[in-house]
Amino acid sequence: MSGHSKWSTIKHKKEKTDAQRAKIFTKIGREISVAVKSGGPDPSINAKLKDIIAKAKSNNVPNDNIERIIKKASGDGSADNFEEIVYEGYGPSGIAVIVETLTDNRNRTAAEMRHYFDKYGGNMGQSGCVSYMFMRWGVIIIERGSIDEETLMEDALEAGAVDFLTDEPEIFEVRTQPGNFSAVTDSLEIKGYDIASAEIDYIPSTYVPLTNPDDIKNMSKMLDMFEDNDDVQNVWHNWENVGEDV
């Protein structure tokens, strides 16, 4: 199920307009900038930066853009000061939602996140109210194409992956511990695999379906509002089959 949801999200991103893709680039650029300021510009010693660069590449952010953002964030002239805040809450019918933000105004962002939850039949909760329902995993998505399943599985496990999922007809999903994510991603790229997506995600332990048309409509609108907000970097939830409905 998680592979299906993840792949649907990836395909949805690929179909976005140029303006929407530009917004994705801007959000990832903000993540890169914050990582550089907290751990330095060298991805070989800044693991978080290395992970975000992998995410950037899988979202087709040009290398020139990545290098320019790193250079700017390394200089004294960059005055941006963002902090990472994670919000947790519930969508319609108790769907668990985690929203990761980078903001330069926590009061503004908190008010906006609360408004989105309330407007569409949910409510924002306290830290930890839903995160216990999720596990943190490195998730690498590779389109099947003509790839030999056994070879990829061997390569992934040899590189340090902990799980290899084949549930979906269009993709293979490789899972890693967060600490091994960069090493596994690098190893698979070196071996020539074309990676469709590489991110550290919150994966829910169980998924919850929605059957009420109003709940489905409101959940879709809530996710759209989160995704359109400039401060929101990532949204995770346990709504089953969201890719079919959004």
N, C-alpha and C positions, 0 to 999 in steps of 0.2 A: 504493500500500500504506500509506504513512504517513497519508494522509487517512482511510483506512478504520480504521486502528488508533486514530487520534485521535478520530474521530467515535464509535467504539464506546465509548471511554473517557468521552466527554462524555455519551452516553446513559446509561451505567452510573452516572455521578454524579447525573444527574437522577432516577434511580430510587431513590436512597438514602433511608433513613428520615430523620426529622427529627433524630434524635440524630447520625446520620452527617453530615448537612449542617451541623449545629452544629459538629462537629469540623473540617470544612473551613473554616468561617467563622473558627474559632479559629486555625487554622494560617495563614490569609491575614492575620489580624489581627497575628500575630507578625511576619510579613514586613513589614507596613506599619510596625510599631513600630520594627523594626531599621533600615528605610530612613530613617525620620524622624530617628532618633538619629544616623545616619551622614551624612545630607545635608540635614537641615532639613525643615520641615513644608510648604514651598511646592513643589507639583509642577511649577510652571513653571520652576523652577531645579534641581529634584531629579529627574533623569531616571529613576532607579531607582524612586522613589516613584510617579512618573507611570505607569510600566509596571505596577507592582503594583496600582495603583488600577484600571487597565484590566482586569487579571486578576480583581480582586475583583468588579467590575461584571458581568463575563461569568459569574461564579459566583453571581450574584444576591445578593451581599452588599449590604444596604440602605445608602443614602448616609449615613443617620444613624449607622450603625455605623462607617463609614469615618471620618467626621468626628470621632466620639468617640475612636476609637483614635489618630488624629493628634493631637488635643488632649491626650490623656493622655500620649502619648509625648513631646510637646513640653515637658511640665512637669517640675519637679524631683522630683515625688513618685513617679515611676515608677522602681522599683529593678531591674527586669528587665535582665539583662545577657546577651544571647545572642550566640553567634558562629556564623558559617556554616562548615560543614565538609561537603565532598563526598567520598563514599566510592565506590569503584569495585570491581567484582568480576565474578564469573561465576555464572550459574545453571546448572541441569542442561544437559548437552551443550554447555557453553561459551557459553550465551546471555550477551551483554554487558549489564551492569546498572550504571547510575549512580544514586546516591541522594544527594539534596541535603537537608541537615539544618540546623536552627537549634537550638542546644543551649546550656544553661547548665551542662552537666557533660559535658565531652568524653570522659572515661573511661567513664562510664555508656553514653553513646551509641555509642562505638566497640565496646564489649563486646556491646551489643545487636545492632548491625549485623552483627558477625562471627558471632554466634550464628544469626541468620536465614539468612545465606549457608550456614553449615556444616550447619545442621539439614536443609535441603532440597536437598542434593546439589550445592551450589556452593562457592565459596570467595571470600573477600574478598582483593583484590589491592592493589598499590601505586598511588599516585596516577599517573594517566596510562596505566594498563594497558589500559583499554578506550576512554577518551575520544577517542582518535585515530580511532575508528570512527564518530564522530558529528560533525555540523556544528551550530553554534548558529544558529537561525533564529527570527525572529518569526513566529508562526503565527496567522492570523486565520481563524476558521471562520464561514461564513455559510450558513444553511439556504437551499436553492434557492427553495422556494415559487414565487412568480410572478416572480422576479427575472429580468431579461433578462441573459443571460450576457455578451453583447458590451458592454453598458453598464457592468456591474460590472467587467469586465476593464479597460476604458478608464479608469474612475474609479480603480481600484486602481493601475494602472501610472502614471497621471498623478500620483497621490499619492506615488509613490516605491517601490512594491512591485517586487520583482525576479522573482517567479514567480506564476503563476495556474494552479491545478490543478483539473481538472474530472473526475477519474477516478471519483469516487463519485456515485451517483445522487441522494443526498439533500443534498449540500453542495457549496459552492465553498470552496476553500482558497487563501488569499492568503499568500504568504511575503514577508518583508522582511528586510533586514539588521537586526541588533539595534538599531543606532543610529537607524534610521528607523521602528522599530516603533510608537512612540507617535504620531508624526506621521501615519502611514498609518491607524492605528486611529481617531484623531480625525477625519481627513478623511472616512473612510467613515461614521462616526457622524453627522457633520454633514450628509452627503448622504442620511441617512435609513435606512441599512442597519441591520438588527437583527443584532447580532453575537452568535453563540452561544458563542464562546470566543475569547479573545485572550491569548496567553501567549508568552513566549520559551522555546523548547524545544530540547532536544538531539534532532536528527533523525539516525537511523542511515543510513550509506551503503548498507548492505544488511540485509535481514531474514533470519532463520534460522527455519525451521519445526521444530516438535517432533512426532515421530510416536509415540514410546513413551508409552503411557498413564501410566506412573509419572512420567516426566519432565514431562508436561503437568500432572499433579496436583501435583507438587512445585513447579513454577514458579508455578502459581496460588496455592498456599499461601504461598510466599515473598513474592510481591507483596502478598498480603493482610496479611501480618505487617508489611511495610514501611509500607503505607498506614495501618494501625491505630496505628502508633507516633506519639506526640504530637510527637516531635522531627523526624519526616520531613516535609519540605515537598513534595518532588517525587520521582518515580521515573521513569527512562527506561530503555528496553531495546530490543533488536532482535529480540524474539520475534515472528514473523509470525503474524497472525490471532489475537492475544491476545484481542481483543474477542469472538471466538466461543467462547472456552474458559473465560473467567473467570466 
